Amino acid sequence: MKSNLKLKTMEDIERELSIIIACEKKQKGDVSLTQVYDFLAESIELSIQRIGSTNKRNTINKLLGKYKFAKLISKGNYTKANQIPGFPPKDLGDSESALLRLKTSLTAFKLHSGPFAEHSVFGELDKKQWERIHGILSMFLFGYIQLYGDEKLRFAKEREQKKEKTFTDKKHNHHPQKKKDDRDTKPSGHNNRKWKNKKKTHHKGNKNQGGGAK
Protein backbone atom coordinates (compact mmCIF):
# COMPACT_ATOMS: atom_id res chain seq x y z
CA MET A 1 0.00 0.00 0.00
CA LYS A 2 1.36 3.41 -0.96
CA SER A 3 2.95 5.30 1.93
CA ASN A 4 4.46 8.73 2.53
CA LEU A 5 7.42 7.22 4.40
CA LYS A 6 10.95 7.65 3.07
CA LEU A 7 13.08 4.65 4.01
CA LYS A 8 16.45 4.36 2.28
CA THR A 9 18.63 2.35 4.67
CA MET A 10 18.26 -0.61 7.02
CA GLU A 11 18.60 1.84 9.91
CA ASP A 12 15.58 3.75 8.57
CA ILE A 13 13.59 0.50 8.45
CA GLU A 14 14.61 -0.42 12.00
CA ARG A 15 13.68 3.04 13.26
CA GLU A 16 10.24 2.89 11.67
CA LEU A 17 9.75 -0.65 12.96
CA SER A 18 10.50 0.51 16.51
CA ILE A 19 7.76 3.14 16.15
CA ILE A 20 5.31 0.51 14.89
CA ILE A 21 6.13 -1.74 17.84
CA ALA A 22 5.65 1.08 20.37
CA CYS A 23 2.37 2.38 18.95
CA GLU A 24 -1.14 1.03 19.06
CA LYS A 25 -1.90 -0.40 15.64
CA LYS A 26 -4.31 -2.29 13.47
CA GLN A 27 -4.21 -3.65 9.95
CA LYS A 28 -5.48 -1.74 6.95
CA GLY A 29 -7.03 -3.73 4.15
CA ASP A 30 -6.82 -7.50 4.00
CA VAL A 31 -3.11 -7.88 4.85
CA SER A 32 -2.26 -8.78 8.45
CA LEU A 33 0.66 -7.68 10.60
CA THR A 34 2.09 -11.21 10.39
CA GLN A 35 2.03 -11.14 6.60
CA VAL A 36 3.81 -7.79 6.52
CA TYR A 37 6.60 -8.92 8.87
CA ASP A 38 7.01 -12.34 7.25
CA PHE A 39 7.12 -11.08 3.68
CA LEU A 40 9.67 -8.36 4.42
CA ALA A 41 11.81 -10.79 6.44
CA GLU A 42 11.72 -13.35 3.63
CA SER A 43 12.74 -10.74 1.06
CA ILE A 44 15.75 -9.72 3.16
CA GLU A 45 16.70 -13.35 3.85
CA LEU A 46 16.61 -14.29 0.17
CA SER A 47 18.84 -11.38 -0.78
CA ILE A 48 21.68 -12.77 1.35
CA GLN A 49 20.96 -16.51 1.47
CA ARG A 50 20.03 -17.49 -2.07
CA ILE A 51 23.62 -17.29 -3.26
CA GLY A 52 24.54 -19.21 -6.38
CA SER A 53 20.96 -19.65 -7.59
CA THR A 54 21.08 -17.57 -10.74
CA ASN A 55 18.32 -17.37 -13.31
CA LYS A 56 19.18 -17.88 -16.96
CA ARG A 57 18.59 -14.42 -18.33
CA ASN A 58 19.26 -13.40 -21.89
CA THR A 59 20.51 -9.96 -22.88
CA ILE A 60 17.02 -8.56 -23.39
CA ASN A 61 15.87 -9.71 -19.94
CA LYS A 62 18.98 -8.25 -18.34
CA LEU A 63 18.42 -4.89 -19.97
CA LEU A 64 14.73 -5.02 -19.08
CA GLY A 65 15.61 -5.79 -15.46
CA LYS A 66 17.98 -2.82 -15.28
CA TYR A 67 15.33 -0.59 -16.81
CA LYS A 68 12.69 -1.71 -14.30
CA PHE A 69 15.12 -1.23 -11.42
CA ALA A 70 16.04 2.30 -12.55
CA LYS A 71 12.35 3.14 -12.99
CA LEU A 72 11.48 1.91 -9.49
CA ILE A 73 14.36 3.81 -7.88
CA SER A 74 13.40 6.96 -9.78
CA LYS A 75 9.76 6.66 -8.72
CA GLY A 76 10.66 5.67 -5.17
CA ASN A 77 7.70 3.45 -4.38
CA TYR A 78 5.48 0.58 -5.47
CA THR A 79 1.97 1.63 -6.41
CA LYS A 80 0.27 -1.76 -6.73
CA ALA A 81 0.57 -5.05 -4.88
CA ASN A 82 0.79 -7.00 -8.15
CA GLN A 83 4.14 -5.31 -8.83
CA ILE A 84 5.61 -7.46 -6.04
CA PRO A 85 6.03 -11.16 -6.91
CA GLY A 86 4.63 -13.51 -4.25
CA PHE A 87 2.73 -10.88 -2.30
CA PRO A 88 0.77 -11.31 -0.11
CA PRO A 89 2.16 -14.46 1.53
CA LYS A 90 0.18 -17.02 3.51
CA ASP A 91 -0.93 -15.74 6.91
CA LEU A 92 0.72 -17.93 9.56
CA GLY A 93 -1.03 -16.04 12.35
CA ASP A 94 1.96 -15.57 14.68
CA SER A 95 2.94 -11.92 14.63
CA GLU A 96 5.48 -12.24 17.47
CA SER A 97 7.47 -14.92 15.64
CA ALA A 98 7.22 -12.93 12.41
CA LEU A 99 8.52 -9.82 14.16
CA LEU A 100 11.47 -11.72 15.64
CA ARG A 101 12.24 -13.13 12.20
CA LEU A 102 12.20 -9.63 10.71
CA LYS A 103 14.52 -8.20 13.37
CA THR A 104 16.95 -11.09 12.86
CA SER A 105 16.97 -10.63 9.09
CA LEU A 106 17.67 -6.90 9.41
CA THR A 107 20.68 -7.58 11.61
CA ALA A 108 21.91 -10.36 9.31
CA PHE A 109 21.74 -8.08 6.27
CA LYS A 110 23.75 -5.34 7.96
CA LEU A 111 26.47 -7.83 8.91
CA HIS A 112 26.55 -9.48 5.48
CA SER A 113 29.24 -8.12 3.14
CA GLY A 114 28.49 -10.31 0.11
CA PRO A 115 27.95 -11.91 -2.26
CA PHE A 116 24.28 -11.16 -2.82
CA ALA A 117 21.58 -13.06 -4.66
CA GLU A 118 20.02 -12.08 -7.96
CA HIS A 119 16.64 -10.39 -7.83
CA SER A 120 13.92 -12.32 -9.64
CA VAL A 121 12.99 -9.24 -11.69
CA PHE A 122 15.92 -6.82 -11.55
CA GLY A 123 18.78 -9.30 -11.85
CA GLU A 124 22.16 -8.76 -10.20
CA LEU A 125 22.18 -6.20 -7.38
CA ASP A 126 24.87 -5.12 -4.93
CA LYS A 127 24.32 -4.41 -1.23
CA LYS A 128 23.42 -0.75 -1.70
CA GLN A 129 20.91 -1.58 -4.43
CA TRP A 130 19.35 -4.36 -2.37
CA GLU A 131 19.09 -1.95 0.55
CA ARG A 132 17.13 0.50 -1.60
CA ILE A 133 14.81 -2.30 -2.73
CA HIS A 134 14.19 -3.36 0.87
CA GLY A 135 13.53 0.26 1.83
CA ILE A 136 10.96 0.74 -0.94
CA LEU A 137 9.33 -2.60 -0.11
CA SER A 138 9.18 -1.62 3.58
CA MET A 139 7.45 1.65 2.72
CA PHE A 140 4.82 -0.26 0.77
CA LEU A 141 4.29 -2.96 3.40
CA PHE A 142 4.21 -0.60 6.38
CA GLY A 143 1.41 1.22 4.59
CA TYR A 144 -0.82 -1.73 5.56
CA ILE A 145 -0.33 -0.89 9.24
CA GLN A 146 -2.43 1.88 10.75
CA LEU A 147 -1.00 3.57 13.83
CA TYR A 148 -3.11 5.54 16.25
CA GLY A 149 -3.22 6.80 19.83
CA ASP A 150 -0.92 9.06 21.85
CA GLU A 151 2.24 7.18 20.91
CA LYS A 152 1.79 7.96 17.23
CA LEU A 153 1.37 11.66 18.00
CA ARG A 154 4.44 11.65 20.24
CA PHE A 155 6.65 10.06 17.61
CA ALA A 156 5.35 12.42 14.93
CA LYS A 157 6.07 15.40 17.16
CA GLU A 158 9.58 14.15 17.99
CA ARG A 159 10.30 13.61 14.30
CA GLU A 160 9.28 17.19 13.47
CA GLN A 161 11.35 18.56 16.36
CA LYS A 162 14.37 16.61 15.14
CA LYS A 163 13.96 18.03 11.63
CA GLU A 164 13.70 21.57 13.01
CA LYS A 165 16.78 21.08 15.19
CA THR A 166 18.80 19.78 12.24
CA PHE A 167 17.75 22.76 10.13
CA THR A 168 18.60 25.22 12.93
CA ASP A 169 22.01 23.63 13.52
CA LYS A 170 22.86 23.85 9.83
CA LYS A 171 21.79 27.48 9.77
CA HIS A 172 23.93 28.40 12.80
CA ASN A 173 26.96 26.52 11.51
CA HIS A 174 26.95 28.45 8.24
CA HIS A 175 29.10 31.58 8.75
CA PRO A 176 29.99 33.54 5.60
CA GLN A 177 33.65 34.50 5.49
CA LYS A 178 34.34 38.19 5.82
CA LYS A 179 36.26 39.79 3.01
CA LYS A 180 39.73 40.70 4.14
CA ASP A 181 40.80 44.32 4.05
CA ASP A 182 43.12 45.09 1.17
CA ARG A 183 45.52 46.67 3.63
CA ASP A 184 46.01 43.28 5.31
CA THR A 185 46.79 41.45 2.10
CA LYS A 186 49.04 43.78 0.10
CA PRO A 187 50.97 47.00 0.64
CA SER A 188 49.43 50.24 -0.50
CA GLY A 189 50.62 51.86 -3.71
CA HIS A 190 51.94 54.92 -1.83
CA ASN A 191 54.16 52.89 0.50
CA ASN A 192 55.31 50.77 -2.41
CA ARG A 193 56.53 53.84 -4.29
CA LYS A 194 58.41 55.04 -1.22
CA TRP A 195 60.22 51.74 -1.00
CA LYS A 196 61.21 51.85 -4.67
CA ASN A 197 62.50 55.43 -4.44
CA LYS A 198 64.51 54.84 -1.29
CA LYS A 199 68.19 55.63 -1.93
CA LYS A 200 70.75 52.96 -1.35
CA THR A 201 73.50 53.76 1.15
CA HIS A 202 77.07 53.78 -0.20
CA HIS A 203 80.13 53.10 1.88
CA LYS A 204 83.52 54.53 1.04
CA GLY A 205 86.54 52.39 1.23
CA ASN A 206 87.37 48.89 0.18
CA LYS A 207 84.96 46.05 -0.28
CA ASN A 208 85.19 44.96 3.32
CA GLN A 209 84.28 48.52 4.40
CA GLY A 210 87.54 48.92 6.28
CA GLY A 211 87.74 52.62 5.47
CA GLY A 212 91.38 52.48 4.22
CA ALA A 213 93.10 55.20 2.18
CA LYS A 214 92.59 55.34 -1.56
C-alpha positions in Angstrom: 0.0 0.0 0.0 1.4 3.4 -1.0 2.9 5.3 1.9 4.5 8.7 2.5 7.4 7.2 4.4 10.9 7.6 3.1 13.1 4.6 4.0 16.5 4.4 2.3 18.6 2.3 4.7 18.3 -0.6 7.0 18.6 1.8 9.9 15.6 3.7 8.6 13.6 0.5 8.4 14.6 -0.4 12.0 13.7 3.0 13.3 10.2 2.9 11.7 9.7 -0.6 13.0 10.5 0.5 16.5 7.8 3.1 16.2 5.3 0.5 14.9 6.1 -1.7 17.8 5.7 1.1 20.4 2.4 2.4 18.9 -1.1 1.0 19.1 -1.9 -0.4 15.6 -4.3 -2.3 13.5 -4.2 -3.6 10.0 -5.5 -1.7 7.0 -7.0 -3.7 4.2 -6.8 -7.5 4.0 -3.1 -7.9 4.9 -2.3 -8.8 8.4 0.7 -7.7 10.6 2.1 -11.2 10.4 2.0 -11.1 6.6 3.8 -7.8 6.5 6.6 -8.9 8.9 7.0 -12.3 7.2 7.1 -11.1 3.7 9.7 -8.4 4.4 11.8 -10.8 6.4 11.7 -13.3 3.6 12.7 -10.7 1.1 15.7 -9.7 3.2 16.7 -13.3 3.8 16.6 -14.3 0.2 18.8 -11.4 -0.8 21.7 -12.8 1.4 21.0 -16.5 1.5 20.0 -17.5 -2.1 23.6 -17.3 -3.3 24.5 -19.2 -6.4 21.0 -19.6 -7.6 21.1 -17.6 -10.7 18.3 -17.4 -13.3 19.2 -17.9 -17.0 18.6 -14.4 -18.3 19.3 -13.4 -21.9 20.5 -10.0 -22.9 17.0 -8.6 -23.4 15.9 -9.7 -19.9 19.0 -8.3 -18.3 18.4 -4.9 -20.0 14.7 -5.0 -19.1 15.6 -5.8 -15.5 18.0 -2.8 -15.3 15.3 -0.6 -16.8 12.7 -1.7 -14.3 15.1 -1.2 -11.4 16.0 2.3 -12.5 12.4 3.1 -13.0 11.5 1.9 -9.5 14.4 3.8 -7.9 13.4 7.0 -9.8 9.8 6.7 -8.7 10.7 5.7 -5.2 7.7 3.4 -4.4 5.5 0.6 -5.5 2.0 1.6 -6.4 0.3 -1.8 -6.7 0.6 -5.0 -4.9 0.8 -7.0 -8.1 4.1 -5.3 -8.8 5.6 -7.5 -6.0 6.0 -11.2 -6.9 4.6 -13.5 -4.3 2.7 -10.9 -2.3 0.8 -11.3 -0.1 2.2 -14.5 1.5 0.2 -17.0 3.5 -0.9 -15.7 6.9 0.7 -17.9 9.6 -1.0 -16.0 12.4 2.0 -15.6 14.7 2.9 -11.9 14.6 5.5 -12.2 17.5 7.5 -14.9 15.6 7.2 -12.9 12.4 8.5 -9.8 14.2 11.5 -11.7 15.6 12.2 -13.1 12.2 12.2 -9.6 10.7 14.5 -8.2 13.4 16.9 -11.1 12.9 17.0 -10.6 9.1 17.7 -6.9 9.4 20.7 -7.6 11.6 21.9 -10.4 9.3 21.7 -8.1 6.3 23.7 -5.3 8.0 26.5 -7.8 8.9 26.6 -9.5 5.5 29.2 -8.1 3.1 28.5 -10.3 0.1 28.0 -11.9 -2.3 24.3 -11.2 -2.8 21.6 -13.1 -4.7 20.0 -12.1 -8.0 16.6 -10.4 -7.8 13.9 -12.3 -9.6 13.0 -9.2 -11.7 15.9 -6.8 -11.6 18.8 -9.3 -11.9 22.2 -8.8 -10.2 22.2 -6.2 -7.4 24.9 -5.1 -4.9 24.3 -4.4 -1.2 23.4 -0.8 -1.7 20.9 -1.6 -4.4 19.3 -4.4 -2.4 19.1 -2.0 0.5 17.1 0.5 -1.6 14.8 -2.3 -2.7 14.2 -3.4 0.9 13.5 0.3 1.8 11.0 0.7 -0.9 9.3 -2.6 -0.1 9.2 -1.6 3.6 7.4 1.6 2.7 4.8 -0.3 0.8 4.3 -3.0 3.4 4.2 -0.6 6.4 1.4 1.2 4.6 -0.8 -1.7 5.6 -0.3 -0.9 9.2 -2.4 1.9 10.8 -1.0 3.6 13.8 -3.1 5.5 16.3 -3.2 6.8 19.8 -0.9 9.1 21.9 2.2 7.2 20.9 1.8 8.0 17.2 1.4 11.7 18.0 4.4 11.7 20.2 6.7 10.1 17.6 5.3 12.4 14.9 6.1 15.4 17.2 9.6 14.1 18.0 10.3 13.6 14.3 9.3 17.2 13.5 11.4 18.6 16.4 14.4 16.6 15.1 14.0 18.0 11.6 13.7 21.6 13.0 16.8 21.1 15.2 18.8 19.8 12.2 17.7 22.8 10.1 18.6 25.2 12.9 22.0 23.6 13.5 22.9 23.8 9.8 21.8 27.5 9.8 23.9 28.4 12.8 27.0 26.5 11.5 26.9 28.5 8.2 29.1 31.6 8.7 30.0 33.5 5.6 33.7 34.5 5.5 34.3 38.2 5.8 36.3 39.8 3.0 39.7 40.7 4.1 40.8 44.3 4.0 43.1 45.1 1.2 45.5 46.7 3.6 46.0 43.3 5.3 46.8 41.4 2.1 49.0 43.8 0.1 51.0 47.0 0.6 49.4 50.2 -0.5 50.6 51.9 -3.7 51.9 54.9 -1.8 54.2 52.9 0.5 55.3 50.8 -2.4 56.5 53.8 -4.3 58.4 55.0 -1.2 60.2 51.7 -1.0 61.2 51.9 -4.7 62.5 55.4 -4.4 64.5 54.8 -1.3 68.2 55.6 -1.9 70.7 53.0 -1.3 73.5 53.8 1.1 77.1 53.8 -0.2 80.1 53.1 1.9 83.5 54.5 1.0 86.5 52.4 1.2 87.4 48.9 0.2 85.0 46.0 -0.3 85.2 45.0 3.3 84.3 48.5 4.4 87.5 48.9 6.3 87.7 52.6 5.5 91.4 52.5 4.2 93.1 55.2 2.2 92.6 55.3 -1.6 
